Amino acid sequence: MTNNISVTIRIFTAVILAGGEARRMGGEDKGLVELSGKPMVQHVIDSMSSQVGYLVINANRHFDTYARFGCPVVADEFEGFCGPLAGMASGMRTIDTPYMVTVPCDSPLVPDDLVKRLYLELVREKAEISVAHDGDRMHPVFSLMQTRLLDSMLAYLKSGERKIDKWFRKHRLAITDFSDKPETFLNVNTPEELATLATRLQEQNQ
């Protein structure tokens, strides 16, 4: 990494969040939905594999299928699809690197400098968590955090709380500007959005 900070990617583990119910996709497992000839989770893996030392997939179904991508697969420890923070905590419990970065499985246009930019802002702000911002709002599932925050996260979830941004505010937070890369946050929630993105990618590759 540049900006006078030299660091190995082995201090980062990425947790790909694929544990949602995907109701607007008719309940179909979004990470396994094909886009441009490969599952969406594979698009995310391809982008993240050069940015981190380790990859973990958080999923709550189709475990054998996700395991074929060559990453450990971790289910939520909290029952009932408790949202992305539960996936973050379940993933964090399985890793031993100082930092965890999270990305959703349904945002296939993850930039190749996501981790670098999140980390540099975290260091600059002397923060515990760095979260991406598109210029209008924060995107909590695109975040990098110190794994020593696990106990805090678990206590928050066990108290019945679920909102990520409320938990973020309990810690030193850095806001990382990605307004120059709005496509980062383009996520696929419906079959119509999938078709639109597929057409866009096809046109770009022509």
LUMPA-403118 format. One record per residue (C-alpha): x, y, z; residue in one letter. Coordinates in Angstrom, 3 decimals, always signed. Layout:
<pts>
X, Y, Z, A
...
</pts>
This chain:
<pts>
+0.000, +0.000, +0.000, M
+1.147, +3.520, -0.767, T
+0.893, +6.903, +0.974, N
+3.971, +6.068, +3.088, N
+2.255, +3.050, +4.655, I
+3.784, -0.326, +3.931, S
+1.601, -3.247, +4.965, V
+1.064, -6.845, +3.923, T
-2.335, -7.996, +2.729, I
-2.021, -10.908, +5.164, R
-3.282, -8.707, +8.001, I
-6.706, -8.552, +6.306, F
-9.476, -11.146, +6.060, T
-12.476, -10.402, +3.868, A
-15.880, -11.698, +4.897, V
-18.298, -11.842, +1.972, I
-21.821, -11.431, +3.312, L
-24.157, -13.890, +1.585, A
-26.499, -14.739, +4.437, G
-29.593, -12.714, +3.564, G
-33.027, -13.953, +2.613, E
-33.151, -12.154, -0.775, A
-36.916, -11.679, -0.658, R
-36.971, -9.299, -3.626, R
-35.184, -11.945, -5.697, M
-37.941, -14.405, -4.915, G
-35.858, -15.992, -2.186, G
-33.131, -17.012, -4.626, E
-29.652, -17.073, -3.084, D
-28.184, -13.913, -4.597, K
-24.568, -14.923, -4.260, G
-25.228, -17.901, -6.528, L
-27.214, -16.001, -9.155, V
-25.257, -15.839, -12.409, E
-24.115, -12.538, -13.867, L
-22.093, -12.475, -17.082, S
-21.461, -16.194, -16.925, G
-20.487, -16.620, -13.285, K
-22.138, -16.397, -9.856, P
-22.155, -12.951, -8.288, M
-20.118, -14.177, -5.345, V
-17.370, -15.173, -7.781, Q
-17.202, -11.593, -9.075, H
-16.614, -10.433, -5.498, V
-14.045, -13.154, -4.807, I
-12.147, -12.241, -7.974, D
-11.897, -8.615, -6.884, S
-11.098, -9.236, -3.218, M
-8.582, -12.084, -3.547, S
-5.742, -9.716, -4.484, S
-6.576, -7.260, -1.693, Q
-6.605, -9.532, +1.359, V
-4.729, -12.504, +2.710, G
-7.805, -14.591, +3.463, Y
-11.429, -14.908, +2.369, L
-14.457, -16.199, +4.270, V
-18.043, -16.523, +3.021, I
-20.902, -15.932, +5.450, N
-23.933, -17.923, +4.270, A
-27.025, -19.468, +5.835, N
-27.888, -22.004, +3.137, R
-26.313, -23.884, +0.211, H
-23.178, -24.446, +2.262, F
-21.795, -27.170, +0.001, D
-22.210, -24.966, -3.066, T
-20.438, -22.023, -1.451, Y
-17.646, -24.304, -0.251, A
-16.802, -25.040, -3.889, R
-15.453, -21.519, -4.239, F
-12.499, -22.527, -2.074, G
-13.244, -20.336, +0.955, C
-14.333, -21.313, +4.464, P
-18.106, -20.956, +4.844, V
-19.521, -19.664, +8.130, V
-23.194, -19.536, +9.131, A
-24.781, -16.921, +11.400, D
-24.646, -17.886, +15.057, E
-27.802, -15.868, +15.678, F
-30.989, -17.541, +14.469, E
-33.589, -15.995, +12.211, G
-31.646, -13.968, +9.618, F
-30.593, -11.217, +12.011, C
-29.022, -9.013, +9.372, G
-25.501, -8.226, +8.225, P
-24.086, -7.416, +11.657, L
-24.748, -11.021, +12.699, A
-22.866, -12.165, +9.614, G
-19.986, -9.857, +10.465, M
-19.772, -11.204, +14.011, A
-20.007, -14.834, +12.925, S
-17.267, -14.291, +10.385, G
-15.054, -12.394, +12.798, M
-15.178, -15.249, +15.303, R
-13.437, -17.531, +12.806, T
-10.515, -15.326, +11.766, I
-7.239, -14.421, +13.416, D
-6.029, -11.425, +11.409, T
-5.966, -7.946, +12.999, P
-8.457, -6.558, +10.504, Y
-11.666, -7.732, +8.866, M
-13.150, -6.152, +5.763, V
-16.745, -6.891, +4.762, T
-18.425, -6.765, +1.367, V
-21.868, -7.975, +0.218, P
-22.232, -10.809, -2.275, C
-24.701, -8.842, -4.408, D
-22.399, -5.929, -5.307, S
-20.272, -7.392, -8.091, P
-18.404, -4.189, -9.010, L
-16.119, -4.031, -5.964, V
-13.096, -1.845, -6.849, P
-9.575, -3.230, -6.626, D
-8.526, -0.519, -4.160, D
-11.384, -0.922, -1.656, L
-9.248, -2.306, +1.170, V
-6.381, +0.095, +0.564, K
-8.599, +3.156, +0.770, R
-10.525, +1.946, +3.814, L
-7.296, +1.111, +5.631, Y
-5.496, +4.355, +4.808, L
-8.422, +6.390, +6.130, E
-8.610, +4.243, +9.272, L
-4.921, +4.878, +9.956, V
-5.180, +8.579, +9.145, R
-8.104, +9.053, +11.518, E
-6.681, +6.714, +14.194, K
-10.016, +4.913, +14.015, A
-11.252, +1.436, +14.902, E
-13.678, +1.161, +11.994, I
-13.540, +2.576, +8.473, S
-16.734, +2.653, +6.419, V
-17.349, +3.573, +2.790, A
-19.410, +6.631, +1.854, H
-20.749, +7.430, -1.618, D
-20.974, +11.191, -1.087, G
-24.602, +11.025, -0.001, D
-24.721, +8.238, +2.538, R
-22.724, +5.638, +4.378, M
-22.644, +1.986, +3.245, H
-22.031, -0.010, +6.434, P
-21.563, -3.398, +4.749, V
-18.497, -1.986, +2.969, F
-16.316, -1.601, +6.031, S
-12.975, -2.441, +7.570, L
-12.576, -2.892, +11.302, M
-10.242, -4.124, +13.994, Q
-11.103, -7.682, +14.960, T
-10.544, -6.893, +18.631, R
-14.025, -5.330, +18.486, L
-15.599, -8.806, +18.476, L
-16.625, -8.772, +22.147, D
-18.331, -5.412, +21.699, S
-20.179, -6.630, +18.623, M
-21.340, -9.844, +20.297, L
-22.560, -8.004, +23.388, A
-24.495, -5.586, +21.190, Y
-26.179, -8.422, +19.279, L
-26.957, -10.402, +22.418, K
-28.718, -7.335, +23.825, S
-31.175, -7.608, +20.938, G
-29.790, -4.738, +18.870, E
-29.278, -5.166, +15.111, R
-28.573, -1.774, +13.506, K
-25.011, -1.543, +12.244, I
-24.706, +2.236, +12.240, D
-25.808, +2.416, +15.876, K
-23.036, -0.018, +16.832, W
-20.536, +1.905, +14.702, F
-21.205, +5.028, +16.756, R
-19.912, +3.244, +19.861, K
-16.413, +3.249, +18.336, H
-13.930, +5.561, +16.637, R
-15.217, +5.776, +13.087, L
-13.514, +6.913, +9.883, A
-15.648, +7.817, +6.859, I
-13.930, +6.878, +3.588, T
-14.959, +8.792, +0.487, D
-15.858, +6.658, -2.537, F
-17.919, +9.317, -4.303, S
-15.611, +8.901, -7.313, D
-16.652, +5.234, -7.614, K
-20.443, +5.100, -7.206, P
-20.588, +1.778, -9.069, E
-19.033, +0.187, -5.989, T
-22.413, +0.264, -4.285, F
-24.521, -0.971, -7.176, L
-26.247, -4.006, -5.731, N
-28.622, -6.484, -7.311, V
-31.904, -6.947, -5.461, N
-34.364, -7.870, -8.209, T
-34.357, -9.843, -11.472, P
-34.833, -6.538, -13.304, E
-31.702, -5.052, -11.722, E
-29.801, -8.201, -12.625, L
-30.844, -7.919, -16.273, A
-29.933, -4.220, -16.380, T
-26.473, -4.824, -14.958, L
-25.869, -7.790, -17.267, A
-26.660, -5.574, -20.272, T
-24.373, -2.852, -18.974, R
-21.451, -5.231, -18.509, L
-22.010, -6.756, -21.931, Q
-21.903, -3.323, -23.551, E
-18.701, -2.434, -21.680, Q
-16.989, -5.596, -22.913, N
-17.883, -5.071, -26.566, Q
</pts>
